Amino acid sequence: MPPARLPPRAPDAHKGDFGTVLVVAGSRGMMGAAVLASTAALRSGAGLAVLVVPDSLVPVAMSLQVCATVRGVADAGSGTLAAGAAAEIQSIPGDVAVIGPGLGASNPTVIAVRELVPALTIPMVLDADGLNIFEKEPDLLAQAKAPKILTPHPGEMSRLVGRPTAEIQADRENVARAAAKRFGAVVVLKGHRTVVSDGERTWVNETGNAGMATGGSGDVLSGVIGGLLGQRLPPWDAACLGAHVHGLAGDLAARERGEISLIATDILDALPRAFRSLEAT
């Protein structure tokens, strides 16, 4: 079990008690990542999810995501965020932000995200392109003073810290610990036996299976952690519990589908059972 527990829910609770998660995600051809992350946030207890996408992709987002609200922001004209989108995103009410799944890394998007991340005052999860955007200037991440959780896979970590992937895989706990200190974040180094570190504490997850090494699985994880942050869990607790329940959902799904056929939506579908099993312990 992770070193964290699900928060209790009062009988008279309402959706406002569990936070609004802004999911800044998606670009032309990559809307699946945005939908996976926003749905996972809702499946993980968020009261509301707001899917924030470039203006031209609002109709696509609305057709794919019926449980979240959709907000369009400045579009660079190619289905990607324009440089001016950062100010618009900051004006959208929210308690937590998940930034990166499927965003792309066009020049205007890079400008927008590099402006947005240091300016946010709410806890955030940075995943996928939300991390790749900083690979040439990784120390900009440390300028973000709000609580942040970084969820790199080994390749993304390699680009952030300038070390070969093989070296990272051979020293996962120390790499995660050093990155957490460097960037002032909780780091979730994904992969077999995902490592979570805040620079002082380090925990290794034991759930999950090889079938989860498929496109979209990481997008689900970022949404799960965002949903837990929305319930006011501290970043360390949200990261540990999120990694555990994400892997547990993957294990439950693999029992039905097999590891070969496992896809990200299977993990989404298994999240309710994973959470219910934790409530019973």
VMD Tcl script that draws the C-alpha trace (Angstrom):
set ca {
  {0.00 0.00 0.00}
  {1.15 3.58 -0.61}
  {2.00 5.92 2.28}
  {-1.33 7.74 1.76}
  {-5.06 7.17 2.16}
  {-8.19 8.26 0.37}
  {-9.81 11.32 1.94}
  {-13.16 10.66 3.65}
  {-16.37 11.91 2.05}
  {-19.04 13.41 4.25}
  {-22.67 12.33 3.68}
  {-23.64 15.89 2.73}
  {-20.68 16.45 0.38}
  {-21.18 18.20 -2.94}
  {-19.02 18.59 -6.03}
  {-17.51 21.88 -4.88}
  {-15.84 20.06 -1.99}
  {-13.66 18.07 -4.35}
  {-12.10 20.73 -6.49}
  {-12.10 21.82 -10.10}
  {-9.29 20.41 -12.20}
  {-8.17 22.40 -15.24}
  {-6.80 20.01 -17.85}
  {-4.71 22.03 -20.31}
  {-4.20 19.48 -23.03}
  {-4.70 18.45 -26.62}
  {-3.76 19.63 -30.07}
  {-4.78 18.64 -33.57}
  {-4.52 14.88 -33.83}
  {-3.86 14.48 -30.09}
  {-7.25 15.02 -28.50}
  {-7.34 11.48 -27.16}
  {-4.71 12.38 -24.58}
  {-6.79 15.33 -23.39}
  {-9.92 13.22 -23.04}
  {-8.09 10.44 -21.19}
  {-6.57 12.86 -18.67}
  {-9.79 14.78 -18.01}
  {-11.86 11.61 -17.66}
  {-9.28 10.12 -15.27}
  {-9.47 13.25 -13.12}
  {-13.22 12.80 -12.81}
  {-12.89 9.07 -12.15}
  {-10.45 9.95 -9.35}
  {-12.78 12.15 -7.37}
  {-12.55 15.62 -8.90}
  {-15.74 17.58 -8.43}
  {-15.44 19.21 -11.85}
  {-13.05 18.99 -14.77}
  {-12.53 21.80 -17.27}
  {-10.85 20.70 -20.47}
  {-8.90 23.67 -21.85}
  {-8.09 23.37 -25.57}
  {-7.21 25.59 -28.55}
  {-10.33 27.32 -29.88}
  {-10.51 25.38 -33.15}
  {-10.67 22.09 -31.25}
  {-13.64 22.96 -29.02}
  {-16.17 21.07 -31.21}
  {-13.95 17.98 -31.20}
  {-13.47 18.16 -27.44}
  {-17.20 18.60 -26.82}
  {-18.03 15.60 -28.98}
  {-15.54 13.36 -27.16}
  {-15.89 14.58 -23.58}
  {-19.41 14.78 -22.21}
  {-18.62 14.78 -18.47}
  {-16.30 17.80 -18.37}
  {-16.87 21.36 -19.46}
  {-14.77 22.63 -22.35}
  {-13.10 26.03 -22.63}
  {-11.45 27.30 -25.78}
  {-8.42 29.60 -25.57}
  {-6.26 31.42 -28.10}
  {-5.37 29.21 -31.06}
  {-2.20 29.63 -33.11}
  {-4.19 28.72 -36.20}
  {-3.01 25.13 -36.38}
  {-4.94 23.55 -33.53}
  {-2.26 24.41 -30.97}
  {-2.08 26.96 -28.17}
  {-1.18 30.49 -29.17}
  {1.38 32.44 -27.18}
  {-1.38 34.57 -25.67}
  {-3.25 31.60 -24.24}
  {-1.41 31.75 -20.91}
  {-3.28 34.83 -19.68}
  {-6.63 33.34 -20.68}
  {-5.91 30.10 -18.84}
  {-4.95 31.97 -15.68}
  {-8.37 33.63 -15.70}
  {-10.27 30.30 -15.65}
  {-11.29 29.37 -12.09}
  {-9.76 26.14 -10.87}
  {-8.16 24.46 -7.88}
  {-5.63 22.25 -9.69}
  {-4.06 22.17 -13.15}
  {-2.94 19.22 -15.26}
  {-0.76 20.50 -18.08}
  {0.70 18.70 -21.03}
  {-1.06 15.61 -22.40}
  {-1.14 15.93 -26.18}
  {-0.30 19.65 -26.18}
  {2.48 19.48 -28.75}
  {5.56 21.68 -28.65}
  {5.10 24.26 -31.39}
  {6.83 27.59 -30.77}
  {3.64 29.42 -29.68}
  {2.74 26.57 -27.32}
  {6.23 26.63 -25.80}
  {5.88 30.37 -25.15}
  {2.43 29.92 -23.60}
  {3.39 27.08 -21.28}
  {6.65 28.67 -20.17}
  {4.66 31.77 -19.21}
  {1.80 29.85 -17.62}
  {3.66 27.44 -15.32}
  {5.64 30.00 -13.28}
  {2.56 32.25 -13.01}
  {0.11 29.67 -11.65}
  {-0.71 29.78 -7.95}
  {-2.57 26.45 -7.80}
  {-1.03 22.96 -7.51}
  {-0.20 21.44 -10.88}
  {0.73 18.19 -12.58}
  {3.15 18.48 -15.50}
  {3.20 15.56 -17.90}
  {4.29 14.72 -21.44}
  {4.63 17.93 -23.49}
  {4.22 19.91 -20.27}
  {7.70 18.57 -19.50}
  {9.14 18.36 -23.02}
  {8.59 22.09 -23.44}
  {11.20 22.69 -20.73}
  {13.86 20.29 -21.98}
  {16.12 23.04 -23.34}
  {15.72 25.19 -20.22}
  {14.77 22.72 -17.49}
  {15.67 25.01 -14.60}
  {12.72 27.21 -15.54}
  {10.65 24.54 -13.79}
  {12.15 25.58 -10.45}
  {10.74 29.08 -10.96}
  {7.20 27.75 -10.49}
  {6.51 28.37 -6.82}
  {3.14 26.62 -6.63}
  {3.21 22.94 -5.62}
  {4.02 20.80 -8.64}
  {4.21 17.14 -9.53}
  {6.33 16.07 -12.50}
  {5.49 12.73 -14.13}
  {8.26 11.91 -16.63}
  {8.92 8.56 -18.23}
  {12.63 7.68 -18.48}
  {13.03 9.33 -21.89}
  {11.51 12.60 -20.68}
  {13.66 12.47 -17.55}
  {16.71 11.94 -19.76}
  {15.97 15.14 -21.63}
  {15.30 17.12 -18.45}
  {18.46 16.11 -16.59}
  {20.81 15.51 -19.51}
  {21.65 11.89 -18.70}
  {21.27 8.83 -20.95}
  {18.13 6.81 -20.44}
  {20.16 3.72 -19.59}
  {21.85 5.57 -16.71}
  {18.48 6.72 -15.40}
  {17.07 3.21 -15.49}
  {20.10 1.89 -13.63}
  {19.72 4.44 -10.80}
  {16.05 5.31 -10.73}
  {15.65 6.20 -7.05}
  {18.66 8.51 -6.90}
  {17.74 10.17 -10.19}
  {14.19 10.85 -9.01}
  {15.43 12.16 -5.68}
  {17.96 14.51 -7.31}
  {15.40 15.80 -9.82}
  {12.89 16.49 -7.05}
  {15.46 18.60 -5.23}
  {16.58 20.39 -8.38}
  {13.11 21.34 -9.54}
  {11.44 21.80 -6.15}
  {8.80 19.24 -7.01}
  {7.42 15.82 -6.31}
  {8.76 13.60 -9.08}
  {6.98 10.50 -10.35}
  {9.48 8.57 -12.48}
  {7.24 6.22 -14.43}
  {8.01 2.69 -15.54}
  {8.40 -0.71 -13.91}
  {8.26 0.00 -10.18}
  {7.44 3.70 -10.52}
  {9.52 5.86 -8.16}
  {8.00 8.79 -6.27}
  {10.29 11.28 -4.51}
  {10.02 14.75 -3.01}
  {13.77 14.97 -2.49}
  {13.58 13.76 1.10}
  {11.17 10.84 0.99}
  {11.30 8.19 -1.71}
  {8.73 5.44 -2.32}
  {8.63 2.68 -4.94}
  {5.26 1.53 -6.27}
  {4.62 -2.19 -6.63}
  {1.41 -2.24 -8.68}
  {1.21 -2.26 -12.47}
  {2.28 -4.55 -15.31}
  {4.01 -4.54 -18.68}
  {0.71 -4.22 -20.54}
  {0.47 -0.63 -19.31}
  {3.40 0.37 -21.53}
  {0.97 1.62 -24.14}
  {-0.04 5.02 -25.51}
  {-2.35 6.96 -23.23}
  {-1.51 5.18 -19.98}
  {0.55 8.14 -18.76}
  {-2.28 10.53 -19.62}
  {-4.55 8.53 -17.35}
  {-1.98 8.73 -14.54}
  {-1.70 12.52 -14.79}
  {-5.49 12.79 -14.55}
  {-5.64 10.44 -11.57}
  {-3.08 12.51 -9.68}
  {-4.89 15.71 -10.64}
  {-8.18 14.34 -9.34}
  {-6.56 13.42 -6.02}
  {-4.99 16.86 -5.74}
  {-8.45 18.27 -6.32}
  {-9.56 16.49 -3.14}
  {-6.96 18.54 -1.26}
  {-4.46 15.73 -0.81}
  {-0.91 17.07 -0.39}
  {1.25 16.56 -3.51}
  {3.28 13.72 -1.93}
  {0.13 11.83 -0.95}
  {-1.57 12.45 -4.31}
  {1.49 11.26 -6.22}
  {1.97 8.07 -4.17}
  {-1.71 7.16 -4.07}
  {-2.12 8.06 -7.74}
  {0.74 5.80 -8.84}
  {-0.60 2.96 -6.71}
  {-4.22 3.13 -7.84}
  {-3.24 3.65 -11.50}
  {-1.14 0.49 -11.38}
  {-3.83 -1.37 -9.48}
  {-6.40 -0.45 -12.14}
  {-3.97 -1.72 -14.77}
  {-3.61 -5.00 -12.88}
  {-7.38 -5.41 -12.59}
  {-7.82 -4.66 -16.29}
  {-5.06 -7.09 -17.26}
  {-6.84 -9.91 -15.45}
  {-9.78 -9.44 -17.82}
  {-8.08 -8.32 -21.04}
  {-4.60 -9.78 -20.77}
  {-1.45 -7.68 -20.92}
  {-1.10 -7.93 -24.69}
  {-4.50 -6.38 -25.41}
  {-4.48 -3.82 -22.60}
  {-5.12 -0.21 -23.67}
  {-5.51 3.06 -21.78}
  {-9.31 3.05 -21.78}
  {-9.21 -0.33 -20.03}
  {-7.29 1.34 -17.20}
  {-9.90 4.10 -17.06}
  {-12.70 1.55 -16.90}
  {-10.98 -0.27 -14.02}
  {-10.41 2.83 -11.88}
  {-13.76 2.55 -10.03}
  {-12.94 -1.00 -8.93}
  {-9.44 0.04 -7.90}
  {-10.77 2.86 -5.74}
  {-13.47 0.69 -4.24}
  {-10.90 -1.91 -3.23}
  {-8.96 0.81 -1.38}
  {-12.10 1.98 0.41}
  {-12.60 -1.55 1.68}
  {-9.14 -1.79 3.30}
}
mol new
graphics top color blue
foreach p $ca { graphics top sphere $p radius 0.5 }
foreach p [lrange $ca 0 end-1] q [lrange $ca 1 end] { graphics top cylinder $p $q radius 0.2 }
display resetview
